[in-house]
Amino acid sequence: MNTPPLARRLLAELLGSAFLAALVIGSGIAAQTLSPDDVGLQLFENAAATAAGLFAIILMFGPVSGGHLNPAVSLADASFGGLRWRDALAYIPAQLAGCTLGALVANGMFARAALSISTHHRASAAHLLSEAIATAGLLLVIFSLARSRRASIAPAAVGAYIGAAYFFTSSASFANPAISVGRMFSNTFAGIAPASVPGFVAAQLVGCALAILAVRALYPHVTPAQAADVILPHGGEGAQHDGVRSVRVPS
C-alpha cells in the first residue's frame, strides 16, 4: 500500500489537531468547573485527560499522516528526510487550522462564546525556558523511539511525556506551536494571551533545533525510513523523499 495522498494526510492532520485542541481546552474547562477552588487538582485533571486523549488521537490519525499534530514534529521529520519539505510546509497550516477549529468547538461544547480571546499571560523567562525544554524532550522521545525500532509505543510514550511535562514545567508544556495558536481563542483555564504566543512559538522552535542536534549526536545514523515512522508508521510502505522510496525498518 502506497503512502496516502497528501490531501488525505492533510485532512488527518487537521482533524487530529482539532481533536487535540478540543481535548486540551475542553478538559481544562471541565476541570475548572469541577474543581473551582483547587488549581492543583485542575491541572491534574487537565493533564490526565490530555495524556490519555493524546494517546487515542495519535492511534486514530497516525496511520494516515503519522499523527504529527505539531509543526515542530513535522519540521524535525523533514530535517531527517522522513517527510518531504513541501509536505511538512503543507502540514503546518492544517495543524494551525485544526487547533483553531478545536478551540472554537471546545468553547461551544461548554456553552461558552465560540470565540473568546484569552487574557492568560504566560511569557515569563521561566515559561519560555520551559517551552524550549518541553519541546526538545518531546522530540527526543519521538525520534529515539523511531531510531531504536520502538515506534509502535510512541503514542503511549508521547501521551505519558506530555502528561508528566504538565507538572515538571512552569508553562504546563504546550510544546507545540499550533496548539499555542489555537489556545489563544479560548479565555479559559487552558488559554494563552496572544501577546505570549510569539515568545512561546520562538522557544518551541529553539527546542526543536536543540532536539535535532541532540538526536544527530545521540543517534547519528537516523535514516529517512526510520524518520518516516514518526509518530506512527503510515501508509504501510517506505517514505518517499526526493523521488526515492525507502524501505521501512519494521518496528
C-alpha positions as CSV (number, residue, x, y, z in Angstrom):
1,M,0.0,0.0,0.0
2,N,1.4,3.4,-1.0
3,T,1.8,6.4,1.2
4,P,-1.7,8.1,1.4
5,P,-2.2,11.1,-0.9
6,L,-1.2,14.4,0.6
7,A,-4.8,15.6,0.7
8,R,-5.8,12.7,2.9
9,R,-2.8,13.2,5.1
10,L,-3.6,16.9,5.5
11,L,-7.2,16.1,6.4
12,A,-5.9,13.7,9.1
13,E,-3.6,16.4,10.5
14,L,-6.4,18.9,10.5
15,L,-8.9,16.6,12.3
16,G,-6.3,15.3,14.7
17,S,-5.2,18.8,15.6
18,A,-8.8,19.8,16.1
19,F,-9.4,16.9,18.4
20,L,-6.2,17.7,20.3
21,A,-7.2,21.3,20.9
22,A,-10.7,20.3,21.9
23,L,-9.2,17.8,24.3
24,V,-6.8,20.2,25.9
25,I,-9.2,23.2,26.2
26,G,-12.4,21.2,26.9
27,S,-10.7,19.2,29.7
28,G,-9.4,22.5,31.1
29,I,-12.9,24.0,31.1
30,A,-14.3,20.8,32.7
31,A,-11.5,20.8,35.4
32,Q,-12.2,24.5,36.2
33,T,-15.9,23.7,36.5
34,L,-15.5,20.5,38.6
35,S,-12.7,21.8,40.9
36,P,-13.2,25.6,41.1
37,D,-11.2,26.1,44.3
38,D,-8.2,23.8,43.7
39,V,-5.8,24.9,40.9
40,G,-3.6,21.8,41.6
41,L,-6.5,19.5,41.0
42,Q,-7.5,21.4,37.9
43,L,-4.0,20.9,36.5
44,F,-4.0,17.2,37.4
45,E,-7.4,16.7,35.7
46,N,-6.3,18.6,32.6
47,A,-3.0,16.7,32.4
48,A,-4.6,13.3,32.9
49,A,-7.2,13.9,30.2
50,T,-4.6,15.2,27.8
51,A,-2.2,12.3,28.3
52,A,-4.9,9.7,27.7
53,G,-6.7,11.5,24.9
54,L,-3.4,12.2,23.0
55,F,-2.7,8.5,23.0
56,A,-6.0,7.8,21.4
57,I,-5.9,10.6,18.9
58,I,-2.5,9.5,17.6
59,L,-3.8,6.0,17.2
60,M,-6.8,7.4,15.2
61,F,-4.9,9.6,12.8
62,G,-1.4,8.3,12.9
63,P,-1.8,5.5,10.3
64,V,-2.8,8.1,7.7
65,S,-0.4,11.1,8.3
66,G,1.9,9.9,11.0
67,G,0.0,11.8,13.7
68,H,2.3,14.7,13.9
69,L,-0.3,17.3,15.0
70,N,2.6,19.6,15.7
71,P,4.7,21.8,13.4
72,A,7.8,21.1,15.4
73,V,7.5,17.4,14.8
74,S,6.9,18.0,11.1
75,L,9.9,20.3,10.7
76,A,12.1,17.8,12.6
77,D,10.9,14.9,10.5
78,A,11.6,16.9,7.3
79,S,15.1,17.7,8.6
80,F,15.9,13.9,8.9
81,G,14.4,13.2,5.4
82,G,11.4,11.3,6.6
83,L,8.9,13.8,5.2
84,R,9.3,16.0,2.1
85,W,9.9,19.6,3.0
86,R,7.0,20.7,0.8
87,D,4.7,18.2,2.6
88,A,5.9,19.5,6.0
89,L,5.2,23.0,5.0
90,A,1.7,21.9,3.9
91,Y,1.1,20.0,7.2
92,I,1.7,23.2,9.3
93,P,-1.3,25.2,8.0
94,A,-3.5,22.2,8.5
95,Q,-2.3,21.8,12.1
96,L,-2.8,25.5,12.8
97,A,-6.3,25.5,11.3
98,G,-7.2,22.3,13.2
99,C,-6.1,23.7,16.6
100,T,-8.1,26.9,16.0
101,L,-11.2,24.9,15.0
102,G,-10.8,22.6,18.0
103,A,-10.7,25.7,20.3
104,L,-13.9,27.0,18.9
105,V,-15.6,23.6,19.2
106,A,-14.4,23.2,22.8
107,N,-15.9,26.6,23.7
108,G,-19.2,25.7,22.1
109,M,-19.3,22.3,23.9
110,F,-19.4,24.1,27.3
111,A,-21.8,26.8,26.2
112,R,-19.1,29.5,26.1
113,A,-18.8,32.1,23.4
114,A,-17.4,30.3,20.3
115,L,-14.6,32.9,20.0
116,S,-13.0,34.4,23.1
117,I,-9.5,35.8,23.2
118,S,-7.5,34.6,26.2
119,T,-6.2,37.1,28.7
120,H,-3.9,34.5,30.4
121,H,-0.4,35.9,30.1
122,R,2.4,33.3,30.3
123,A,5.5,34.7,28.6
124,S,7.9,34.9,31.6
125,A,11.5,33.8,31.2
126,A,10.7,30.7,33.1
127,H,7.8,29.9,30.8
128,L,10.0,30.3,27.7
129,L,12.7,28.1,29.1
130,S,10.1,25.5,30.0
131,E,8.8,25.5,26.4
132,A,12.2,25.0,24.9
133,I,12.9,22.1,27.2
134,A,9.5,20.6,26.8
135,T,9.6,20.7,23.1
136,A,13.2,19.3,22.9
137,G,12.2,16.5,25.3
138,L,9.1,15.6,23.2
139,L,11.1,15.4,20.0
140,L,13.8,13.3,21.7
141,V,11.2,10.8,22.9
142,I,9.7,10.5,19.4
143,F,12.9,10.2,17.4
144,S,14.7,8.0,19.8
145,L,11.8,5.5,19.6
146,A,11.9,5.6,15.8
147,R,15.7,5.1,15.7
148,S,15.6,2.2,18.2
149,R,12.7,0.5,16.3
150,R,10.1,1.1,19.0
151,A,7.8,3.4,17.1
152,S,4.8,1.2,18.0
153,I,4.9,2.5,21.5
154,A,5.2,6.2,20.5
155,P,1.5,7.0,21.1
156,A,1.7,5.9,24.7
157,A,5.1,7.5,25.2
158,V,4.1,10.8,23.8
159,G,0.9,10.9,26.0
160,A,2.9,9.9,29.1
161,Y,5.6,12.6,28.4
162,I,3.1,15.4,27.8
163,G,1.1,14.4,30.9
164,A,4.3,14.5,33.0
165,A,5.5,17.7,31.4
166,Y,2.4,19.5,32.6
167,F,3.9,19.2,36.1
168,F,7.7,19.4,35.6
169,T,7.5,22.6,33.5
170,S,6.2,26.0,34.7
171,S,4.4,26.5,31.3
172,A,2.3,23.3,31.5
173,S,4.1,22.1,28.4
174,F,2.4,23.4,25.3
175,A,5.4,22.1,23.3
176,N,3.5,22.7,20.0
177,P,3.3,26.0,18.0
178,A,-0.1,25.0,16.6
179,I,-1.7,24.4,20.0
180,S,-0.2,27.6,21.2
181,V,-2.0,29.5,18.5
182,G,-5.3,27.6,19.0
183,R,-5.3,28.2,22.7
184,M,-5.4,31.9,22.1
185,F,-9.0,31.6,21.1
186,S,-10.4,30.4,24.5
187,N,-10.4,32.6,27.5
188,T,-10.4,29.7,29.9
189,F,-8.0,27.7,32.1
190,A,-6.0,26.4,29.2
191,G,-5.8,29.6,27.2
192,I,-2.9,31.8,26.4
193,A,-2.9,35.6,25.7
194,P,-2.0,36.5,22.1
195,A,0.9,38.6,23.4
196,S,2.5,35.5,24.9
197,V,2.2,33.3,21.8
198,P,5.2,34.7,19.7
199,G,7.6,34.0,22.7
200,F,6.1,30.5,23.1
201,V,6.5,29.7,19.4
202,A,10.1,31.0,19.3
203,A,11.0,29.0,22.4
204,Q,9.4,25.9,20.9
205,L,11.4,26.3,17.6
206,V,14.6,26.7,19.7
207,G,13.7,23.5,21.4
208,C,13.1,21.8,18.0
209,A,16.5,22.9,16.8
210,L,18.2,21.7,20.0
211,A,16.4,18.3,19.7
212,I,17.6,17.9,16.1
213,L,21.2,18.5,17.2
214,A,20.8,16.1,20.1
215,V,19.3,13.4,18.0
216,R,22.0,13.7,15.5
217,A,24.6,13.4,18.2
218,L,23.0,10.5,20.1
219,Y,21.7,8.6,17.0
220,P,24.0,9.7,14.2
221,H,22.6,7.1,11.7
222,V,18.9,8.1,11.7
223,T,17.7,7.1,8.2
224,P,14.9,8.7,6.3
225,A,13.0,5.4,6.6
226,Q,13.2,5.5,10.3
227,A,12.3,9.2,10.5
228,A,9.3,8.5,8.4
229,D,7.9,6.2,11.1
230,V,7.3,9.1,13.5
231,I,5.0,9.3,15.3
232,L,3.3,6.3,13.8
233,P,4.2,4.5,10.6
234,H,1.7,5.5,7.9
235,G,0.9,4.1,4.5
236,G,2.5,0.7,5.2
237,E,5.4,1.4,2.9
238,G,8.6,3.4,2.7
239,A,8.6,7.1,2.9
240,Q,9.0,9.0,-0.3
241,H,11.7,11.7,-0.3
242,D,13.4,13.3,-3.2
243,G,11.6,11.0,-5.5
244,V,13.0,7.8,-4.0
245,R,11.0,5.4,-1.9
246,S,12.9,3.9,1.1
247,V,12.1,0.5,2.6
248,R,10.9,0.9,6.2
249,V,12.6,-0.8,9.0
250,P,10.0,-2.9,10.9
251,S,9.2,-1.5,14.3
